[in-house]
């Protein structure tokens, strides 16, 4: 049973690693989603830089953005 579990973990790590290496669509989708959220809070030009890196059993996500200003609280969505 132990060997089966470690095989599953290795397969999961391989699949997750492949998603990061080969999926430009993943990066584009994530950047678009992050951009939509950040536009509610900041005024900026262009798109945020979104980096996802595998670090052992975890993912590090780094978002870089140069904002011109924070949006006023009264203009934030009410949802």
N, C-alpha and C positions, 0 to 999 in steps of 0.2 A: 504494500500500500504506500509506503514511504517513497519508493522509486517512482510510482505513478504520480504522486503529488509533485515531486521535483521536476518530472518531465513536463507536467502542466505549467509549472512556473516558468520553466525555460521557454516553452512555446509562447506563453503570454508575453514574456520579455522580448522575444524575437518579433512577434507581431507588432507590439508597441513600437519597437525600434524601427521596423520597416515603415510603419505609418509616418513616422517623423522624417525618415530619409527620402521616401518616394512620393509623398503626397503633397504636391504643390497646392492641390485643392484644399487640403486641411488647413494649410497656412493662410490661404486666401479667405477661406470661410471664417477662420478664427479672427483674422485681422479685421474683416468686415463687421463681425459681431462686436468686437472690442471698440471699433471706431464708432458704431452706433450708440453704444453706451456712453463713451467718453464725451461725445458731442453734446449730451444732455448736461454735462457739468463744466466743460471747458470750451473756450473759443480757440481754435487753432486751424492752421492750414495743412493740407496734405493728410497723410495717414500715420497712425502710430506705428512704430516698429515693434513687432511682436516676435519674440524668440522663445522657442520651447526646446529645452535640452534635457536629455535623460541623465540622471545622476543616481546610479545604483538602482534602487527599487522605487525611486521617486522622479518626478518631473520638476524642473525649475522653469518657471515662466517669467520672462522679463519683458516689460512693456516700457518703451521709451517714447516720450512725447514732449514737444516744446509748445506749451500753451501761452497764448497772448494774454489771457485773463480767465478768471473764474466767472462762471455765469452767476447772476443773482439768484438767490433762493426762490424768489417769487416766480422765476421763469422755469424752474425745474418741473418736470412732469408730476402730476398728482397721484399717479398709480402707486 
